[in-house]
């Protein structure tokens, strides 16, 4: 525990130049008093007499008469495994027909423009008895790609049927609309419930079905089910050459309603005239609000009965002015754009209705309704009452990048992607050696209802775990907990949710004697319990110290004591805060280093154990659920870990303990610390702890250069202040120095700090304390924390510091404040 505490104190006192060194005596062979004294003398000479560069805050160990120094080293086998389990491997071209596992498009393809295929994680989950698997033959790309909706229309052949499913049969040609709001459907195989599936008539191809489903279901629901469009009605359709607006025109024409339309380009106008035979005098430009006058003129100021809207902002509000009494406004616009539009209800005509249509939501909550709408769309097409959308383009899987670009540019109303066995696509090699859990055993997950715990529970169930014992201080009553239990049950995993404070030994022993005895044998444990009570060590209360210590120290020791000695694995989720001593977290760091030591102790006794010193995880866990605290806890961890990397790390350690009996004899794995080169590539200064001897292998020439530049800038600030005789010049020097120092403390490029705009109100108090220490030491100016936190901007604080600094040579014309 002392190591974690001292590592934090080192950082909190970094500005005062202290050098806190430790010497640990290795067990079980203690050194003689003479040997110990000699070792102390050598350490004191090296650290406080010789003072070698880059060797502050060293940690030594005396073992068998030799002094060892602790350093972090690469675990090559672990690195290779994690690379193989993640998408970091380089994609390799493969024929689609030769891939024997289901694939999905890289989830970040649209944002990163990296279009490659990975193993579909959906199919790592056991196939449930109530679902149908579909081998996909055609996918309709969404017109809302920029909003994250890549695809929601899937057509294909039923390839697997759950035992509880009635209706769909193997080989059926089917189509469905996914309830996934993010449209994660660009894959080779899909899963759907039987209520979602609609059989495709033989005369309709997969490509045609996937090209018309989304658009016509939207049009039929909005204009048919909601607006009840009739032949005597008038309708205004805001077209934008998309699939939905074209479907609305065709449906309204089939009904026989009088159609008015707005367009943005001449090309759109020509399409409506040539392909849909709309009279030119009923087509208006929507580049301004003059279309409102045009509509009112054509309808003798009566307005239209139905508006089919895809606009936002002023255009949307202008459209509402065209709505007749008892009319219906059907909004199919992007939900994100819609959120920025407000409408005054007092400005609306009497007895009108406003409706929004969002198919992913409808598909998720009312799949039967979507199924009926889709059935109607296919019937209308088969009877020739509606047709395929104009400018529909069919591409294959090798053209996915071009297809997305085509949709985004509006060059085609609809793009359908159809896979072919001969398509050569970039595929990330499959993960190696996935671990599987014994279906006849139980596994303990302490702190399993936290964000990371819930993620690991789902992962374990997907890898075969059928009995999970989740220990938590509170009952499973929150929506997140209930959702977890439902998901685990669906995966065939029974959850034993037990209220227990693992830090209370008697409580845990009582469960062991009663609840555990009636369950399958416990073969593994993951300890994920944690509590944060941050604060500088100098002002930390005993209560806050204990709050963070109990789950890590007492909880881990109690689990070690009570659970069986012969488990397949015992994994503790520690933190990198224990490695470098994150400021303000001395209690948390101490708890983490205890877990690291406990893992080493268990291994030395022949038991399985490992601790994982995790960095910040971006999408699950504490950081993901506490975004407001991100700046403090990621100042040195700009490379946030992904959920998948945590799963892969646990996977590696479980296998290491299961298969080899912890053959590596290593009990600790550190994940998520940046190297100096990574800092350089991201444009941020390396964190100061990389200067410590433990992190020697994290440094390289880039680090030395960065440190040299940083030192030059610090020295330059003090030297320039000494040579400055006027306040205004001093303010500029101080301001530049502050920008560089803050950039280092906050781990952001200095170019992002504007001296006139950056305010100190959002800075964490611990950062402010370190910043103040630098001002006092380097700039020789007495300022309080209140001066810093209350400063309007960097410029204002610079003026105050310049007025108080003892480095400034003041002439007769200078003043001070």
Secondary structure, 3 states (H helix, E strand, C coil): CHHHHHHHHHHHCHHHCCCCCEEEECCCCCCCHHHHHHHHHHHHHHHHHHCCCCCCCCEEEEECCEEEECCCCCCHHHHHHHHHHCCCCCCEEEEHHHCCCCEEECCCHHHHCCCCEEECHHHHCCCCCCEEEEEEEEEEECCCHHHCCCEEEEEEEEEEECCCCCCCCCCCEEEEECCCCCCCCCECEEEEEHHHCEECCCCCCHHHHHHHHHHHHHHHHHHHHHCCCCCCCEEEEECCCCHHHHHHHHHHHHHCCEEEEEECCHHHHHHHHHHHCCCHHHEEECCCCHHHHHHHHHCCCCCEEEEEECCCHHHHHHHHCCEEEEEEEEECCCHHHHCCCCCCHHHCCCCCEEEECCHHHHHHHCHHHHHHHHHHHHHHHHCCCCCCCCCEEEEEHHHHHHHHHHHHHCCCCEEEEECCCCCEEEECCCCCCCCCCCCCCEEEEECCCCHHHHHHHHHHHHCCCCEEEEEECCCCCCHHHHHHHHHHHHCCCEEEEEECCCCCHHHHHHHHHCCHHHCCCEEEEEECCCCCCCCCHHHCCHHHHHHHHHHHHHHHHHHHHHCCCCCCEEEEEEECHHHHCCCCCHHHHHHHHHHHHHHHHHHHCCCCCEEEEECCECCCCHHHHCHHHHHHHCCCCCCCECHHHHHHHHHHHHHHHHHHCCCCCCCEEEECCCCHHHHHHCCCCCCHHHHCHHHHHHCCHHHHHHHHHHHHHHHHHHHHHHCCCCHHHHHHHHHHHHHHHHHHHHCCCHHHCCCCCCCCCCCCHHHHHHHHHHHHHHCCCCCCHHHHHCCCCHHHHHHHHHHHCCCCCCCCCCCCC
